[in-house]
């Protein structure tokens, strides 16, 4: 089966760009249609979650994005490992290892 990679691009944009960016603002209303792009084990749950996301207030989405990814204080969910996040400022340091563990824990292959 050939996997539709559009879902990876859509979700990737949502993690990379702020919810108030034009790219993501145009994607949010389309979230309920993600269920059609992948053979989800529990498609009803995905449908429910994506409908809820589409109804969220942009201000709340932006606030959550800012806390998680932009680093107001300690970033709990940086989307990548970085020398700037590493206390020793090394490329394959603690932040990269934490990111790799997260990917492994969630069976995400990049």
N, C-alpha and C positions, 0 to 999 in steps of 0.2 A: 504494500500500500504506500502510495506517495503522500507524504504529509504536507499539508498546506502551511507554508512557512510565514504566511501573513500574520498569523497569531503571534509569532515570535517578534516580528517587527512592531506590532501594535503594543504588546506588553512591554517590549524593550523601550519604546518611546515613552510609555507611561512611567517607567522607572527613571528614565534619563532626563526627560524634560519636565519642568514644573507644570502642575495642572492649569496654571493661568497662561501657559504658552499657547499660541494659536494652534500648534500641532496637536496638543493633548485636548484642548477645548473642543476641537472638531471630532476627536475620537470618543470622548465620554458618552455622547448620545448613542454611539454605535455599539457600546459594550454588550447589550443584550444579545447581539448577533454573534458574539464570540463562540457561543455554544455550537454553532453550525460549522465552525472551522476545525474542530478537533473531536476525535472519538472519546470524549470524557467518560471515565468510569461511572460518574454520577452526574449526568447531564442536567438533571433537574436542580441539583444543588448549584451548579455553575450558572444556570439560567437565573435562579433566584438571586445569587450574589451579584451577578452582572447587572441585573435590573436595579438592585439597591445602589450600586456604584453610580449608575446613570442618573439616579435621583438625588445624589449628594450635592450639598451646597459647595460651590467652588471655593469659597473661603475656608471651609473646613478641610477640603482636600488639600488646598495649598498649605494650610497650617501643618497638617500631618506630614506632607511631603517635606516641608522645610525642616521639621524636627528630625525626621528619619534620615534625610539624604543631604541636606545642605549644611548641617552641623551647627545648630544653635546649642553650643555646649558639646557634650560627648555624643557623637552620631551613633545611635543604636543600630542602624542598618545601612552602612555605607555600601553603595552598589559595586564597589571594586576595592581591591587592596591598593594602597598608595604609599609612596614614600612620604607624602605629607601627613598621612595618618599614623605613620610608624614613629615611635619614640626615638629610634636610632636613625631614622631617615634613610633606611635601606630598602632596595627594591623588593626583595623576597623576604620581608620581615613579618612581624606579628600580624599586621593588618591583612596581608596577602594570605597568610596561613589561616586566619580566621575566615576569610572569604572562601578559600578552598574547602575548609571544613563545612561551611554552610552549604556549598554546592553539593558536596558529597552526602551530607545528612539528608538533603532533600532530593537526592538522585537527579541532579541537574547536570547535564553534560554540555559544556560550551565548546 
